[in-house]
Amino acid sequence: MKGLLKNNFIGVIENLKLLFPLAIIFGIIVSITGNASLLSIYSLSITPILLLLVVLCMRKETLSKWDKYKISLPVRRNDIVKSYYTIHLCWCIGGMAIVTFFMFLTVIIHGNQYFYYGFRDAVTLILGGGILAIFIGSFFYPLYYFFGVEKIEITAIISLVVSVAIIVGISLLINVFIGGNVSDTTYYISLIVIAIITCFTFVCSYFLSAFIFRAKEF
């Protein structure tokens, strides 16, 4: 398992050499300018973009024939699938950490002038991108194992569109159910509900991906 995680990590690093400098440069620009719109765009987009590049790295494995070689190793197919989901979570946390750092750097430099509802706005921006990134993985991996690498770009686009639609749908349902002004307590309960749905979807996605992968013949 450790070897699989190490290989996945190295494979992703090669494809993220350009994104990391751009993410840092963009974060510095946001912190220096203190532009509220840029801060929101940066906070919500960096983690999903990072994870889209992570999932697209799976094409590289197919081209190098590593995906066929590793199934001949003394590892279970479940562990192979689990390694992708574990790395996905790790990069998701890493993306949210980058966003958190530059968000608070911006606040330190320009003062707390960005969050109308206080701390909960910051939580929304940080977790919003993270939740979207998790949903992307939840839909991408089963579709990837089902359709194969030939349709990986289409699979990534479908996963992004479906993930955005589901998050918007859940948010609208919660807003309709709650209605009116939302207290901090109600807001955080709603956020916890969304987080639980996200985690449940991710776990179910892992079992579905493992099932599809076990059933495939190479």
Salt bridges, closest charged atoms under 4 A:
GLU14 OE1 - LYS17 NZ 3.46
GLU61 OE1 - LYS70 NZ 2.79
ASP79 OD1 - ARG76 NH2 3.31
GLU153 OE1 - ARG59 NH2 2.92
ASP184 OD1 - ARG120 NH1 2.93
